[in-house]
């Protein structure tokens, strides 16, 4: 099965889980009078929206390079990750605003109805299902080297964490009595803050890639070490690296004995390129500029 189809398969499994959960959460939130559970349902809805984004962008990013995109279409996965981050910001903002409004209403003396047991059971079920989806999606994302799948997996994990917050708030509101029903909107605010943090991390990563940030220093040191592992190669310099979706690009200047025949220098450059691709992946873009030692 192709990489694109594998990503589709994993994403569709997550989508099915999200649809089932968001439906049950909305029903449980309404019947159980729980703002925390409704907030959690909105989070699951944002999960489903991001699944649709993944499905839409993966087919584009899988296209080979062409005249208009000579480095391929990998950046579309990064764009999808960016949009996932924006979806999380929107969901988190709505949840926090709603929770603060209910908290202020309670502070002004308006009663809050205690949540029901169905809301607590929905939260516990969500924790289990979303953690399973996180483990499954992140494992397959690493195997397929898909940045957008790993981002989507973290969306599953954040939903599990938000359900933990909802479960704590709902449970306290149920077990401690009417005086503690305020724990429910407080839990929804905590859920929103956790989502906001996750959104920040995803947006930071995707903006870094879209603005052509270099790869981590550790990765660049590995590149230099591989180049220097050849005894007849010296002084690698002008190293430039970046990420293009699920693959990386490496450009460097390398010096060799200027008296060597052109075919020998070319063969060495090809060997270095092959070794870099063996280490960083077959789709790694490598461009070496060979210079004579002066």
C-alpha atoms as an extended CHARMM CRD file, in Angstrom:
* protein
*
       294  EXT
         1         1  UNK       CA              0.0000000000        0.0000000000        0.0000000000  PROA      1               0.0000000000
         2         2  UNK       CA              1.3460000000        3.4760000000       -0.9330000000  PROA      2               0.0000000000
         3         3  UNK       CA              2.3140000000        6.0450000000        1.6830000000  PROA      3               0.0000000000
         4         4  UNK       CA             -0.6200000000        8.2390000000        0.6650000000  PROA      4               0.0000000000
         5         5  UNK       CA             -3.1230000000        5.3970000000        1.0770000000  PROA      5               0.0000000000
         6         6  UNK       CA             -1.6280000000        4.4360000000        4.4470000000  PROA      6               0.0000000000
         7         7  UNK       CA             -2.0870000000        8.0040000000        5.6860000000  PROA      7               0.0000000000
         8         8  UNK       CA             -5.6610000000        7.9830000000        4.4020000000  PROA      8               0.0000000000
         9         9  UNK       CA             -6.3460000000        4.7160000000        6.2150000000  PROA      9               0.0000000000
        10        10  UNK       CA             -4.9720000000        5.9300000000        9.5610000000  PROA      10              0.0000000000
        11        11  UNK       CA             -6.7700000000        9.2730000000        9.2640000000  PROA      11              0.0000000000
        12        12  UNK       CA            -10.0980000000        7.6180000000        8.4370000000  PROA      12              0.0000000000
        13        13  UNK       CA             -9.7960000000        5.4240000000       11.5300000000  PROA      13              0.0000000000
        14        14  UNK       CA             -9.2850000000        8.5750000000       13.6050000000  PROA      14              0.0000000000
        15        15  UNK       CA            -12.1850000000       10.3060000000       11.8380000000  PROA      15              0.0000000000
        16        16  UNK       CA            -14.5610000000        7.4710000000       12.6720000000  PROA      16              0.0000000000
        17        17  UNK       CA            -13.5330000000        7.6650000000       16.3270000000  PROA      17              0.0000000000
        18        18  UNK       CA            -13.9220000000       11.4520000000       16.3690000000  PROA      18              0.0000000000
        19        19  UNK       CA            -17.4150000000       11.3780000000       14.8390000000  PROA      19              0.0000000000
        20        20  UNK       CA            -18.6030000000        8.7730000000       17.3350000000  PROA      20              0.0000000000
        21        21  UNK       CA            -17.0730000000       10.6310000000       20.2830000000  PROA      21              0.0000000000
        22        22  UNK       CA            -18.2120000000       14.1310000000       19.3720000000  PROA      22              0.0000000000
        23        23  UNK       CA            -21.7800000000       12.8640000000       18.9020000000  PROA      23              0.0000000000
        24        24  UNK       CA            -21.7840000000       11.0790000000       22.2650000000  PROA      24              0.0000000000
        25        25  UNK       CA            -20.0700000000       14.0190000000       24.0180000000  PROA      25              0.0000000000
        26        26  UNK       CA            -22.5650000000       16.5870000000       22.7520000000  PROA      26              0.0000000000
        27        27  UNK       CA            -25.4630000000       14.3840000000       23.8320000000  PROA      27              0.0000000000
        28        28  UNK       CA            -23.8330000000       13.6950000000       27.2150000000  PROA      28              0.0000000000
        29        29  UNK       CA            -22.9760000000       17.3740000000       27.6870000000  PROA      29              0.0000000000
        30        30  UNK       CA            -26.5390000000       18.4840000000       26.9820000000  PROA      30              0.0000000000
        31        31  UNK       CA            -28.2730000000       15.7330000000       28.9530000000  PROA      31              0.0000000000
        32        32  UNK       CA            -25.7010000000       15.9610000000       31.7520000000  PROA      32              0.0000000000
        33        33  UNK       CA            -25.7570000000       19.7870000000       31.9350000000  PROA      33              0.0000000000
        34        34  UNK       CA            -21.9500000000       19.9270000000       31.6910000000  PROA      34              0.0000000000
        35        35  UNK       CA            -20.1640000000       22.8760000000       30.1180000000  PROA      35              0.0000000000
        36        36  UNK       CA            -16.8720000000       20.9830000000       30.4800000000  PROA      36              0.0000000000
        37        37  UNK       CA            -18.2430000000       18.0870000000       28.4330000000  PROA      37              0.0000000000
        38        38  UNK       CA            -19.6620000000       20.4100000000       25.7650000000  PROA      38              0.0000000000
        39        39  UNK       CA            -16.2280000000       22.0780000000       25.5990000000  PROA      39              0.0000000000
        40        40  UNK       CA            -14.6790000000       18.6350000000       25.2040000000  PROA      40              0.0000000000
        41        41  UNK       CA            -17.1690000000       17.8650000000       22.4300000000  PROA      41              0.0000000000
        42        42  UNK       CA            -16.1250000000       21.0480000000       20.6150000000  PROA      42              0.0000000000
        43        43  UNK       CA            -12.5360000000       19.8390000000       20.8690000000  PROA      43              0.0000000000
        44        44  UNK       CA            -13.5150000000       16.5200000000       19.2670000000  PROA      44              0.0000000000
        45        45  UNK       CA            -15.2930000000       18.4860000000       16.5330000000  PROA      45              0.0000000000
        46        46  UNK       CA            -12.0530000000       20.3750000000       15.8580000000  PROA      46              0.0000000000
        47        47  UNK       CA            -10.3060000000       16.9840000000       15.6900000000  PROA      47              0.0000000000
        48        48  UNK       CA            -12.7150000000       15.9160000000       12.9710000000  PROA      48              0.0000000000
        49        49  UNK       CA            -12.1040000000       19.1470000000       11.0510000000  PROA      49              0.0000000000
        50        50  UNK       CA             -8.3460000000       18.5450000000       11.1730000000  PROA      50              0.0000000000
        51        51  UNK       CA             -8.8890000000       15.0080000000        9.8840000000  PROA      51              0.0000000000
        52        52  UNK       CA            -10.5870000000       16.5470000000        6.8510000000  PROA      52              0.0000000000
        53        53  UNK       CA             -7.6100000000       18.8920000000        6.4130000000  PROA      53              0.0000000000
        54        54  UNK       CA             -5.2140000000       15.9550000000        6.4810000000  PROA      54              0.0000000000
        55        55  UNK       CA             -7.2490000000       14.0720000000        3.8780000000  PROA      55              0.0000000000
        56        56  UNK       CA             -7.3760000000       17.1570000000        1.6420000000  PROA      56              0.0000000000
        57        57  UNK       CA             -3.6830000000       18.0510000000        1.8240000000  PROA      57              0.0000000000
        58        58  UNK       CA             -2.0550000000       14.6270000000        1.8150000000  PROA      58              0.0000000000
        59        59  UNK       CA             -3.0850000000       13.9370000000       -1.7740000000  PROA      59              0.0000000000
        60        60  UNK       CA             -1.5050000000       17.2550000000       -2.8110000000  PROA      60              0.0000000000
        61        61  UNK       CA              1.7200000000       16.7630000000       -0.8450000000  PROA      61              0.0000000000
        62        62  UNK       CA              2.1270000000       13.2690000000       -2.3430000000  PROA      62              0.0000000000
        63        63  UNK       CA              2.4030000000       14.6550000000       -5.8790000000  PROA      63              0.0000000000
        64        64  UNK       CA              5.8880000000       14.3780000000       -7.4110000000  PROA      64              0.0000000000
        65        65  UNK       CA              7.9240000000       17.4350000000       -8.3180000000  PROA      65              0.0000000000
        66        66  UNK       CA              6.8580000000       19.2450000000      -11.4700000000  PROA      66              0.0000000000
        67        67  UNK       CA              7.6960000000       22.4150000000      -13.3740000000  PROA      67              0.0000000000
        68        68  UNK       CA              5.8300000000       24.6350000000      -10.9120000000  PROA      68              0.0000000000
        69        69  UNK       CA              7.1110000000       22.8430000000       -7.7880000000  PROA      69              0.0000000000
        70        70  UNK       CA             10.6430000000       21.6810000000       -8.5280000000  PROA      70              0.0000000000
        71        71  UNK       CA             11.2490000000       20.7180000000       -4.8830000000  PROA      71              0.0000000000
        72        72  UNK       CA              8.0250000000       18.7240000000       -4.7260000000  PROA      72              0.0000000000
        73        73  UNK       CA              4.7910000000       19.4570000000       -2.8510000000  PROA      73              0.0000000000
        74        74  UNK       CA              5.9140000000       18.5170000000        0.6580000000  PROA      74              0.0000000000
        75        75  UNK       CA              5.2380000000       22.0090000000        2.0400000000  PROA      75              0.0000000000
        76        76  UNK       CA              1.5150000000       21.3350000000        1.7290000000  PROA      76              0.0000000000
        77        77  UNK       CA              1.8380000000       18.9920000000        4.7240000000  PROA      77              0.0000000000
        78        78  UNK       CA              3.3660000000       21.8840000000        6.6480000000  PROA      78              0.0000000000
        79        79  UNK       CA              0.4730000000       24.1270000000        5.6020000000  PROA      79              0.0000000000
        80        80  UNK       CA             -1.9530000000       21.4700000000        6.8580000000  PROA      80              0.0000000000
        81        81  UNK       CA             -0.1040000000       21.4000000000       10.1960000000  PROA      81              0.0000000000
        82        82  UNK       CA             -0.3900000000       25.1900000000       10.3820000000  PROA      82              0.0000000000
        83        83  UNK       CA             -4.1430000000       25.0230000000        9.7320000000  PROA      83              0.0000000000
        84        84  UNK       CA             -4.5050000000       22.3430000000       12.4090000000  PROA      84              0.0000000000
        85        85  UNK       CA             -2.8330000000       24.7510000000       14.8380000000  PROA      85              0.0000000000
        86        86  UNK       CA             -5.2510000000       27.5240000000       13.8350000000  PROA      86              0.0000000000
        87        87  UNK       CA             -8.2100000000       25.1600000000       14.3240000000  PROA      87              0.0000000000
        88        88  UNK       CA             -6.9630000000       24.4190000000       17.8190000000  PROA      88              0.0000000000
        89        89  UNK       CA             -6.6400000000       28.1480000000       18.5870000000  PROA      89              0.0000000000
        90        90  UNK       CA            -10.2320000000       28.7290000000       17.4600000000  PROA      90              0.0000000000
        91        91  UNK       CA            -11.5340000000       25.8030000000       19.5220000000  PROA      91              0.0000000000
        92        92  UNK       CA             -9.5180000000       26.7970000000       22.5910000000  PROA      92              0.0000000000
        93        93  UNK       CA            -10.6440000000       30.4330000000       22.4080000000  PROA      93              0.0000000000
        94        94  UNK       CA            -14.3130000000       29.4660000000       22.2280000000  PROA      94              0.0000000000
        95        95  UNK       CA            -13.9520000000       27.0470000000       25.1460000000  PROA      95              0.0000000000
        96        96  UNK       CA            -12.1310000000       29.5620000000       27.3620000000  PROA      96              0.0000000000
        97        97  UNK       CA            -14.5880000000       32.3790000000       26.6230000000  PROA      97              0.0000000000
        98        98  UNK       CA            -17.5710000000       30.1370000000       27.3550000000  PROA      98              0.0000000000
        99        99  UNK       CA            -16.0190000000       28.8850000000       30.6000000000  PROA      99              0.0000000000
       100       100  UNK       CA            -15.1630000000       32.4120000000       31.7900000000  PROA      100             0.0000000000
       101       101  UNK       CA            -18.7020000000       33.6060000000       31.0370000000  PROA      101             0.0000000000
       102       102  UNK       CA            -20.1930000000       30.7930000000       33.1270000000  PROA      102             0.0000000000
       103       103  UNK       CA            -17.6840000000       31.4220000000       35.9040000000  PROA      103             0.0000000000
       104       104  UNK       CA            -18.5460000000       35.1390000000       35.9700000000  PROA      104             0.0000000000
       105       105  UNK       CA            -22.2410000000       34.2820000000       36.0030000000  PROA      105             0.0000000000
       106       106  UNK       CA            -21.6760000000       32.0280000000       39.0210000000  PROA      106             0.0000000000
       107       107  UNK       CA            -19.6120000000       34.7510000000       40.7050000000  PROA      107             0.0000000000
       108       108  UNK       CA            -22.5450000000       37.1630000000       40.2740000000  PROA      108             0.0000000000
       109       109  UNK       CA            -24.8220000000       34.7950000000       42.1440000000  PROA      109             0.0000000000
       110       110  UNK       CA            -26.4520000000       32.8630000000       39.3190000000  PROA      110             0.0000000000
       111       111  UNK       CA            -26.7410000000       29.1330000000       40.1200000000  PROA      111             0.0000000000
       112       112  UNK       CA            -25.0420000000       26.4730000000       38.0120000000  PROA      112             0.0000000000
       113       113  UNK       CA            -26.8080000000       23.1620000000       37.5290000000  PROA      113             0.0000000000
       114       114  UNK       CA            -24.7620000000       20.1610000000       38.6620000000  PROA      114             0.0000000000
       115       115  UNK       CA            -23.5740000000       17.8590000000       35.8350000000  PROA      115             0.0000000000
       116       116  UNK       CA            -24.9580000000       14.3350000000       35.5290000000  PROA      116             0.0000000000
       117       117  UNK       CA            -23.2200000000       10.9690000000       35.5690000000  PROA      117             0.0000000000
       118       118  UNK       CA            -23.5710000000       10.5400000000       31.8120000000  PROA      118             0.0000000000
       119       119  UNK       CA            -21.1330000000       13.4380000000       31.3240000000  PROA      119             0.0000000000
       120       120  UNK       CA            -18.5550000000       11.7460000000       33.5450000000  PROA      120             0.0000000000
       121       121  UNK       CA            -18.8710000000        8.4290000000       31.7200000000  PROA      121             0.0000000000
       122       122  UNK       CA            -18.4770000000       10.2350000000       28.3890000000  PROA      122             0.0000000000
       123       123  UNK       CA            -15.2490000000       11.8520000000       29.6230000000  PROA      123             0.0000000000
       124       124  UNK       CA            -13.8230000000        8.5270000000       30.8150000000  PROA      124             0.0000000000
       125       125  UNK       CA            -14.6960000000        6.8250000000       27.5140000000  PROA      125             0.0000000000
       126       126  UNK       CA            -13.0810000000        9.6910000000       25.5900000000  PROA      126             0.0000000000
       127       127  UNK       CA             -9.8300000000        9.3560000000       27.5650000000  PROA      127             0.0000000000
       128       128  UNK       CA             -9.5730000000        5.6820000000       26.6340000000  PROA      128             0.0000000000
       129       129  UNK       CA            -10.4940000000        6.0260000000       22.9490000000  PROA      129             0.0000000000
       130       130  UNK       CA             -8.3890000000        9.1140000000       22.2590000000  PROA      130             0.0000000000
       131       131  UNK       CA             -5.2730000000        7.7240000000       23.9330000000  PROA      131             0.0000000000
       132       132  UNK       CA             -5.5720000000        4.5750000000       21.7890000000  PROA      132             0.0000000000
       133       133  UNK       CA             -5.9490000000        6.7500000000       18.6710000000  PROA      133             0.0000000000
       134       134  UNK       CA             -2.9350000000        8.8400000000       19.7190000000  PROA      134             0.0000000000
       135       135  UNK       CA             -0.6990000000        5.8020000000       20.1630000000  PROA      135             0.0000000000
       136       136  UNK       CA             -1.8410000000        4.2880000000       16.8500000000  PROA      136             0.0000000000
       137       137  UNK       CA             -1.5500000000        7.5140000000       14.8220000000  PROA      137             0.0000000000
       138       138  UNK       CA              1.8100000000        8.6330000000       16.1990000000  PROA      138             0.0000000000
       139       139  UNK       CA              3.3380000000        5.1840000000       15.6460000000  PROA      139             0.0000000000
       140       140  UNK       CA              2.1540000000        5.0750000000       12.0280000000  PROA      140             0.0000000000
       141       141  UNK       CA              3.1320000000        8.7310000000       11.5140000000  PROA      141             0.0000000000
       142       142  UNK       CA              6.7270000000        7.9830000000       12.5230000000  PROA      142             0.0000000000
       143       143  UNK       CA              6.8140000000        4.8780000000       10.3410000000  PROA      143             0.0000000000
       144       144  UNK       CA              5.5410000000        6.8870000000        7.3500000000  PROA      144             0.0000000000
       145       145  UNK       CA              7.6270000000        9.9780000000        8.2450000000  PROA      145             0.0000000000
       146       146  UNK       CA              4.5120000000       12.1510000000        8.0550000000  PROA      146             0.0000000000
       147       147  UNK       CA              4.6950000000       15.4270000000        9.9560000000  PROA      147             0.0000000000
       148       148  UNK       CA              1.0020000000       16.1460000000        9.5170000000  PROA      148             0.0000000000
       149       149  UNK       CA              0.0360000000       12.7140000000       10.8820000000  PROA      149             0.0000000000
       150       150  UNK       CA              2.1590000000       13.2640000000       13.9850000000  PROA      150             0.0000000000
       151       151  UNK       CA              0.5360000000       16.6990000000       14.4210000000  PROA      151             0.0000000000
       152       152  UNK       CA             -2.8600000000       15.0700000000       14.1020000000  PROA      152             0.0000000000
       153       153  UNK       CA             -1.8240000000       12.4200000000       16.6300000000  PROA      153             0.0000000000
       154       154  UNK       CA             -1.0450000000       15.1770000000       19.1210000000  PROA      154             0.0000000000
       155       155  UNK       CA             -4.5310000000       16.5030000000       18.4760000000  PROA      155             0.0000000000
       156       156  UNK       CA             -5.8030000000       13.1160000000       19.6840000000  PROA      156             0.0000000000
       157       157  UNK       CA             -3.5240000000       13.3190000000       22.7330000000  PROA      157             0.0000000000
       158       158  UNK       CA             -4.6850000000       16.8590000000       23.5470000000  PROA      158             0.0000000000
       159       159  UNK       CA             -8.2860000000       15.6420000000       23.3630000000  PROA      159             0.0000000000
       160       160  UNK       CA             -7.4390000000       12.8610000000       25.8260000000  PROA      160             0.0000000000
       161       161  UNK       CA             -5.8410000000       15.4220000000       28.1500000000  PROA      161             0.0000000000
       162       162  UNK       CA             -8.8320000000       17.7280000000       27.8590000000  PROA      162             0.0000000000
       163       163  UNK       CA            -11.1040000000       14.7990000000       28.7090000000  PROA      163             0.0000000000
       164       164  UNK       CA             -9.0210000000       14.1800000000       31.8370000000  PROA      164             0.0000000000
       165       165  UNK       CA             -9.5780000000       17.8060000000       32.8550000000  PROA      165             0.0000000000
       166       166  UNK       CA            -13.2730000000       17.4930000000       32.0930000000  PROA      166             0.0000000000
       167       167  UNK       CA            -13.5340000000       14.2420000000       34.0630000000  PROA      167             0.0000000000
       168       168  UNK       CA            -11.8700000000       15.8080000000       37.1210000000  PROA      168             0.0000000000
       169       169  UNK       CA            -14.1210000000       18.8650000000       37.0130000000  PROA      169             0.0000000000
       170       170  UNK       CA            -17.2950000000       16.8870000000       36.4220000000  PROA      170             0.0000000000
       171       171  UNK       CA            -16.3720000000       14.3140000000       39.0600000000  PROA      171             0.0000000000
       172       172  UNK       CA            -15.6900000000       16.9640000000       41.7080000000  PROA      172             0.0000000000
       173       173  UNK       CA            -18.9290000000       18.7520000000       40.8310000000  PROA      173             0.0000000000
       174       174  UNK       CA            -20.8700000000       15.4870000000       41.2370000000  PROA      174             0.0000000000
       175       175  UNK       CA            -19.1830000000       14.0810000000       44.3440000000  PROA      175             0.0000000000
       176       176  UNK       CA            -18.6720000000       17.2700000000       46.3910000000  PROA      176             0.0000000000
       177       177  UNK       CA            -22.1690000000       18.6390000000       46.0160000000  PROA      177             0.0000000000
       178       178  UNK       CA            -23.8170000000       21.8730000000       44.8990000000  PROA      178             0.0000000000
       179       179  UNK       CA            -21.1520000000       24.1680000000       46.4020000000  PROA      179             0.0000000000
       180       180  UNK       CA            -18.5640000000       22.6980000000       44.0570000000  PROA      180             0.0000000000
       181       181  UNK       CA            -20.4590000000       22.7090000000       40.7640000000  PROA      181             0.0000000000
       182       182  UNK       CA            -18.2160000000       25.6250000000       39.7520000000  PROA      182             0.0000000000
       183       183  UNK       CA            -15.5200000000       22.9860000000       39.1490000000  PROA      183             0.0000000000
       184       184  UNK       CA            -17.2590000000       22.1480000000       35.8730000000  PROA      184             0.0000000000
       185       185  UNK       CA            -16.7220000000       25.5400000000       34.1120000000  PROA      185             0.0000000000
       186       186  UNK       CA            -13.2680000000       25.8130000000       35.7230000000  PROA      186             0.0000000000
       187       187  UNK       CA            -12.3930000000       22.4560000000       34.1440000000  PROA      187             0.0000000000
       188       188  UNK       CA            -13.5710000000       23.7290000000       30.7560000000  PROA      188             0.0000000000
       189       189  UNK       CA            -11.2080000000       26.7210000000       31.0700000000  PROA      189             0.0000000000
       190       190  UNK       CA             -8.3090000000       24.3950000000       31.9460000000  PROA      190             0.0000000000
       191       191  UNK       CA             -9.1680000000       22.3150000000       28.8820000000  PROA      191             0.0000000000
       192       192  UNK       CA             -9.0690000000       25.4410000000       26.7220000000  PROA      192             0.0000000000
       193       193  UNK       CA             -5.6790000000       26.4890000000       28.0910000000  PROA      193             0.0000000000
       194       194  UNK       CA             -4.2190000000       23.0390000000       27.3700000000  PROA      194             0.0000000000
       195       195  UNK       CA             -5.4930000000       23.2890000000       23.8020000000  PROA      195             0.0000000000
       196       196  UNK       CA             -3.9680000000       26.7400000000       23.4310000000  PROA      196             0.0000000000
       197       197  UNK       CA             -0.5600000000       25.4160000000       24.4850000000  PROA      197             0.0000000000
       198       198  UNK       CA             -0.7880000000       22.5790000000       21.9650000000  PROA      198             0.0000000000
       199       199  UNK       CA             -1.8140000000       25.0280000000       19.2430000000  PROA      199             0.0000000000
       200       200  UNK       CA              1.2030000000       27.2160000000       20.0370000000  PROA      200             0.0000000000
       201       201  UNK       CA              3.6040000000       24.2790000000       19.6390000000  PROA      201             0.0000000000
       202       202  UNK       CA              2.1050000000       23.2390000000       16.2890000000  PROA      202             0.0000000000
       203       203  UNK       CA              2.0630000000       26.8020000000       14.9440000000  PROA      203             0.0000000000
       204       204  UNK       CA              5.6410000000       27.4120000000       16.0730000000  PROA      204             0.0000000000
       205       205  UNK       CA              6.8230000000       24.2620000000       14.2880000000  PROA      205             0.0000000000
       206       206  UNK       CA              4.9460000000       24.9060000000       11.0460000000  PROA      206             0.0000000000
       207       207  UNK       CA              5.8700000000       28.6190000000       10.8710000000  PROA      207             0.0000000000
       208       208  UNK       CA              9.5040000000       27.6530000000       11.4170000000  PROA      208             0.0000000000
       209       209  UNK       CA              9.3710000000       25.3240000000        8.4190000000  PROA      209             0.0000000000
       210       210  UNK       CA              7.4050000000       27.7060000000        6.2050000000  PROA      210             0.0000000000
       211       211  UNK       CA              9.9970000000       30.4180000000        6.8710000000  PROA      211             0.0000000000
       212       212  UNK       CA             12.8070000000       28.0350000000        5.8740000000  PROA      212             0.0000000000
       213       213  UNK       CA             14.4330000000       27.6600000000        9.2960000000  PROA      213             0.0000000000
       214       214  UNK       CA             17.5510000000       25.5110000000        9.3950000000  PROA      214             0.0000000000
       215       215  UNK       CA             17.4640000000       22.0060000000       10.8220000000  PROA      215             0.0000000000
       216       216  UNK       CA             18.5950000000       21.5550000000       14.4510000000  PROA      216             0.0000000000
       217       217  UNK       CA             22.3250000000       21.9120000000       15.1290000000  PROA      217             0.0000000000
       218       218  UNK       CA             22.5220000000       18.2380000000       16.0720000000  PROA      218             0.0000000000
       219       219  UNK       CA             21.2090000000       17.2370000000       12.6360000000  PROA      219             0.0000000000
       220       220  UNK       CA             23.6370000000       19.5710000000       10.8690000000  PROA      220             0.0000000000
       221       221  UNK       CA             26.5170000000       18.0790000000       12.8700000000  PROA      221             0.0000000000
       222       222  UNK       CA             25.4630000000       14.6310000000       11.6460000000  PROA      222             0.0000000000
       223       223  UNK       CA             25.5670000000       15.9150000000        8.0520000000  PROA      223             0.0000000000
       224       224  UNK       CA             29.0980000000       17.2720000000        8.5220000000  PROA      224             0.0000000000
       225       225  UNK       CA             30.2630000000       14.0450000000       10.1910000000  PROA      225             0.0000000000
       226       226  UNK       CA             28.9800000000       11.9670000000        7.2700000000  PROA      226             0.0000000000
       227       227  UNK       CA             30.7400000000       14.2010000000        4.7330000000  PROA      227             0.0000000000
       228       228  UNK       CA             33.9990000000       14.1540000000        6.7140000000  PROA      228             0.0000000000
       229       229  UNK       CA             33.9050000000       10.3570000000        6.9940000000  PROA      229             0.0000000000
       230       230  UNK       CA             35.4760000000       10.2570000000        3.5150000000  PROA      230             0.0000000000
       231       231  UNK       CA             39.2520000000       10.7000000000        3.8100000000  PROA      231             0.0000000000
       232       232  UNK       CA             39.6810000000       12.5070000000        0.4890000000  PROA      232             0.0000000000
       233       233  UNK       CA             37.0610000000       15.1580000000        1.3010000000  PROA      233             0.0000000000
       234       234  UNK       CA             37.9610000000       18.2920000000        3.2660000000  PROA      234             0.0000000000
       235       235  UNK       CA             36.5090000000       21.4920000000        4.6640000000  PROA      235             0.0000000000
       236       236  UNK       CA             32.7330000000       21.1260000000        4.2030000000  PROA      236             0.0000000000
       237       237  UNK       CA             31.2910000000       24.6510000000        4.3870000000  PROA      237             0.0000000000
       238       238  UNK       CA             28.3520000000       26.8400000000        3.3360000000  PROA      238             0.0000000000
       239       239  UNK       CA             26.0310000000       24.1820000000        4.7680000000  PROA      239             0.0000000000
       240       240  UNK       CA             22.3490000000       24.9580000000        4.2500000000  PROA      240             0.0000000000
       241       241  UNK       CA             19.5260000000       22.7690000000        5.5060000000  PROA      241             0.0000000000
       242       242  UNK       CA             15.7410000000       22.9700000000        5.6810000000  PROA      242             0.0000000000
       243       243  UNK       CA             12.6770000000       20.7980000000        5.8530000000  PROA      243             0.0000000000
       244       244  UNK       CA             10.3120000000       20.2270000000        2.9220000000  PROA      244             0.0000000000
       245       245  UNK       CA              7.2580000000       18.5020000000        4.3700000000  PROA      245             0.0000000000
       246       246  UNK       CA              8.2600000000       14.9710000000        5.3390000000  PROA      246             0.0000000000
       247       247  UNK       CA             11.7690000000       15.2110000000        3.8680000000  PROA      247             0.0000000000
       248       248  UNK       CA             14.8100000000       17.4310000000        4.3160000000  PROA      248             0.0000000000
       249       249  UNK       CA             17.0750000000       19.3580000000        1.9590000000  PROA      249             0.0000000000
       250       250  UNK       CA             20.8680000000       19.5330000000        2.3470000000  PROA      250             0.0000000000
       251       251  UNK       CA             23.1820000000       21.8070000000        0.3780000000  PROA      251             0.0000000000
       252       252  UNK       CA             26.9280000000       22.0980000000        1.0340000000  PROA      252             0.0000000000
       253       253  UNK       CA             30.2500000000       23.0530000000       -0.5150000000  PROA      253             0.0000000000
       254       254  UNK       CA             32.9970000000       20.4250000000       -0.2740000000  PROA      254             0.0000000000
       255       255  UNK       CA             36.7010000000       20.6190000000       -1.1890000000  PROA      255             0.0000000000
       256       256  UNK       CA             38.8120000000       17.9210000000       -2.8620000000  PROA      256             0.0000000000
       257       257  UNK       CA             42.2090000000       17.6950000000       -4.5200000000  PROA      257             0.0000000000
       258       258  UNK       CA             42.0300000000       19.9000000000       -7.6330000000  PROA      258             0.0000000000
       259       259  UNK       CA             44.2930000000       17.5160000000       -9.5730000000  PROA      259             0.0000000000
       260       260  UNK       CA             41.7940000000       14.6670000000       -9.4270000000  PROA      260             0.0000000000
       261       261  UNK       CA             39.9260000000       13.7750000000      -12.6670000000  PROA      261             0.0000000000
       262       262  UNK       CA             36.3780000000       15.1160000000      -12.9550000000  PROA      262             0.0000000000
       263       263  UNK       CA             34.8780000000       11.6030000000      -13.0150000000  PROA      263             0.0000000000
       264       264  UNK       CA             36.5790000000       10.7630000000       -9.6800000000  PROA      264             0.0000000000
       265       265  UNK       CA             35.2230000000       13.9380000000       -8.0520000000  PROA      265             0.0000000000
       266       266  UNK       CA             31.7640000000       13.2380000000       -9.4640000000  PROA      266             0.0000000000
       267       267  UNK       CA             31.8580000000        9.6520000000       -8.1630000000  PROA      267             0.0000000000
       268       268  UNK       CA             32.8160000000       10.8790000000       -4.6900000000  PROA      268             0.0000000000
       269       269  UNK       CA             29.9570000000       13.4260000000       -4.6850000000  PROA      269             0.0000000000
       270       270  UNK       CA             27.5450000000       10.6740000000       -5.7030000000  PROA      270             0.0000000000
       271       271  UNK       CA             28.8110000000        8.4040000000       -2.9110000000  PROA      271             0.0000000000
       272       272  UNK       CA             28.3880000000       11.1670000000       -0.3030000000  PROA      272             0.0000000000
       273       273  UNK       CA             24.8870000000       11.8740000000       -1.5910000000  PROA      273             0.0000000000
       274       274  UNK       CA             24.0010000000        8.1830000000       -1.3680000000  PROA      274             0.0000000000
       275       275  UNK       CA             25.2530000000        7.9370000000        2.2150000000  PROA      275             0.0000000000
       276       276  UNK       CA             23.3080000000       11.0320000000        3.2790000000  PROA      276             0.0000000000
       277       277  UNK       CA             20.1500000000        9.5680000000        1.7790000000  PROA      277             0.0000000000
       278       278  UNK       CA             20.7580000000        6.2630000000        3.5480000000  PROA      278             0.0000000000
       279       279  UNK       CA             20.9450000000        8.1540000000        6.8470000000  PROA      279             0.0000000000
       280       280  UNK       CA             18.1930000000       10.7580000000        6.3990000000  PROA      280             0.0000000000
       281       281  UNK       CA             15.8290000000        9.0150000000        3.9710000000  PROA      281             0.0000000000
       282       282  UNK       CA             15.7070000000        8.1680000000        0.2880000000  PROA      282             0.0000000000
       283       283  UNK       CA             13.7340000000       11.3200000000       -0.5500000000  PROA      283             0.0000000000
       284       284  UNK       CA             16.3340000000       13.6520000000        0.9630000000  PROA      284             0.0000000000
       285       285  UNK       CA             17.2880000000       16.4670000000       -1.4100000000  PROA      285             0.0000000000
       286       286  UNK       CA             21.1010000000       16.6960000000       -1.5760000000  PROA      286             0.0000000000
       287       287  UNK       CA             23.0910000000       19.2530000000       -3.5510000000  PROA      287             0.0000000000
       288       288  UNK       CA             26.9090000000       19.2610000000       -3.2760000000  PROA      288             0.0000000000
       289       289  UNK       CA             29.1900000000       21.8630000000       -4.8250000000  PROA      289             0.0000000000
       290       290  UNK       CA             32.6970000000       20.4480000000       -5.2660000000  PROA      290             0.0000000000
       291       291  UNK       CA             35.6350000000       22.8740000000       -5.0350000000  PROA      291             0.0000000000
       292       292  UNK       CA             39.3910000000       22.3640000000       -5.5420000000  PROA      292             0.0000000000
       293       293  UNK       CA             41.6830000000       22.6360000000       -2.5330000000  PROA      293             0.0000000000
       294       294  UNK       CA             43.8180000000       25.7380000000       -2.9980000000  PROA      294             0.0000000000
